[in-house]
């Protein structure tokens, strides 16, 4: 359930940065900064939970390679968005710099790839959808 929060926050940050380039409003810069920050905090929590899920995955699982790629993609997205947050500065400038916008775009594309891999884990491999053997259903 944690994974949805950083995806939503980072998607909103990306949208706010793009809108801010056209409208040049301080509101877009503030929304972009705030949602980037919330995405980075919630993303860190989601990554911690993801590491526990990865450790629980059997070594011979066919989902293992996809899970490792998902983890790497989402860690990269988190780092890119962290850089974007730093580039936004505080208080955020109106509009954000071109470098900050490029970081938001790169983070969004990396996150989208990682999210696609996460969907593959759930819908193709059933990771996180089945009760563990011996557990309650």
Secondary structure, DSSP 8 states (H G I E B T S, - for coil): -THHHHHHHHHHHHHHHHHHHHH--HHHHHHHHHHHHHHHHHHHHHHHHHHHHHHHS-TT-TTHHHHHHHHHHHHHHHHHHHHHHHHHTTTT-SS--HHHHHHHHHHHHHHHHHHHHHHHHHHTT-TTTS--TTS--
